[in-house]
Amino acid sequence: YTSNKPKSRAQIRPYLVYLWSVADVQKWLRRHCSDYYAKYSDVFLQHEISGRALVRFNENTLHRLGITDAEHRQYLLKEILKLRLKTDILEIRDLER
């Protein structure tokens, strides 16, 4: 049995973060920021945060979204920076092939 269900872009090329949909960002938030998922997932949904927007975030962006706790912003930003770095590394490896 093979599924005819199309794969999301995130499943096909996980490092193409800038192609991620709002749903892909929600999956990432749940997986990598699970302590804050319940608190902030609705904020990300309300603002329709896609992968393209996510990788451009900085502390000020998170604050404007309503994430007022500095520790929460720092944690989320650290995870976003890790995502950017991972994306860059995989993209470089892809270019070297």
Secondary structure, 3 states (H helix, E strand, C coil): CCCCCCCCHHHHCCCCHHHCCHHHHHHHHHHHCHHHHHHHHHHHHHCCCCHHHHCCCCHHHHHHCCCCCHHHHHHHHHHHHHHHHHHHHHHHHHHHC
